[in-house]
Amino acid sequence: MGFLDKYFGLTAQGTNVRTEVMAGFTTFLTMAYIVLVNPAILSQTGMPLAAVAAATCASAAFASILMGLVANYPLAMAPGMGLNAYFTFTVVKGMGLPWQTALGCVFLSGVCFLLLTFGGVRQMIVNAIPKPLFAAVAGGIGLFIAFIGLKEAGIIVANPATTVGLGDLKSPVPALALGGLLIIAILNAWRVKGAVLIGILATAGIGWVLGMVTYMPAPYSLTDLTATAFALDIPAALDIGKTGFGILEIVFVFLFVDLFDNVGTLVGVSKKAGLMKPDGTIPRLNRILFTDSIASMVGALFGTSTVTSYIESAAGVSEGGRTGLTAVVTGLLFLIVMFFAPYAQVIPAAATAPALIIVGAMMMAPLREIEWDDPLVSVPAFLILIGIPLTFSIANGLAFGITAYAVIKLLRGQARLSDWMLLVLAGLFVFRFIYLSAG
């Protein structure tokens, strides 16, 4: 284990191999739903379901392992939720583009990411975000994670009269999820190491005993990966003359949403893990951004929508994950699951949902750092805090907060020449809101 300690700096980060492995397992279990959800969404474009399942596992494995080895960060990656829906329902079904062309657009957005990273533009954007808002981003992501957990558990459901409402807590799934929530909370109260992971497995076990886990795997083999691998059509994506400026718009959206979702996730996880430097900067930022860029391109080559960092990484961080070994373990588990992708339903949503709720609660701690008496900070922070979960988008929450911060600072006469990137970001966000409203 000496090599692992030296390579990942385990002792320096106050962790060990056992803790990192448990953290990797925890992160994997909280984001393993993507193995089922991503194929279900992308297959509606006509992409073979089994091929997308294999591509999902392969891209998540590659990206997470690369993040761990290159950037040494406990940040797991996989095809992003929201971006896969945009890929399917807007690009392919809405605009009528073949899925092969859409994959070409994903690849081009990854190339743009890489160029922006080489030019230092992405780093400038991350550094332009006001440091007092980092805590709000962490808290907003916490609420987002908890909201996803409550929704997946059926504890919160859609309600036409009030937008959301309380689900039927007597139903099996919500009842099991609440039981799992209680198990994890009690284990946490007793300071049991690995409480989240133990809670997930215990809840899944109860679900199995009660006959609540059902799955119907389709025929599947690893050779099915070839159905989408390297099927992307880059020439069609570049054919602006034939398709008009729609391709540029698609690439821009992939680029824009992934950029700010990544920034929000990176800030939130760094804050939770205590990896952020005292001046608010993120260590090894260049390596993280390069890894992210390469992951997007490789994901498109495998045959899936944009690969991005996952907010569920916070679950592993809450279990003590502090180094890239956590991400490597998560990636290896995705690699293993590629052999058994159809059987991923053995861990039901009712078992992972309580973990998301607990982690969301834990991520509220940084909110104490916000100067709530200063409107320059408190108003943008609140907009981020409430905007992320209620719009179901980290990018939207950031947009509200950064725009508000820039406008208030400008009108209060405190804007300086050094704030030019902040003002540019605010302008882009305003343009984005106008564009989305017009659409």
Secondary structure, 3 states (H helix, E strand, C coil): CHHHHHHHCCCCCCCCHHHHHHHHHHHHHHHCCHHHHHHHHHHHHCCCHHHHHHHHHHHHHHHHHHHHHHHCCCCCEEECCCHHHHHHHHHHCCCCCCHHHHHHHHHHHHHHHHHHHHCCHHHHHHHHCCHHHHHHHHHHHHHHHHHHHHHHCCCEEEECCCEEEECCCCCHHHHHHHHHHHHHHHHHHCCCCCHHHHHHHHHHHHHHHCCCCCCCCCCCCHHHHHHCCCCCCHHHHHCHHHHCCHHHHHHHHHHHHHHHHHHHHHHHHHHHHCCCCCCCCCCCHHHHHHHHHHHHHHHHHHCCCCEEECCCHHHHHHCCCCCHHHHHHHHHHHHHHCCCHHHHHHCCHHHHHHHHHHHHHHCCHHHHHCCCCCHHHHHHHHHHHHHHHHCCCHHHHHHHHHHHHHHHHHHCCCCCHHHHHHHHHHHHHHHHHHHHHHC
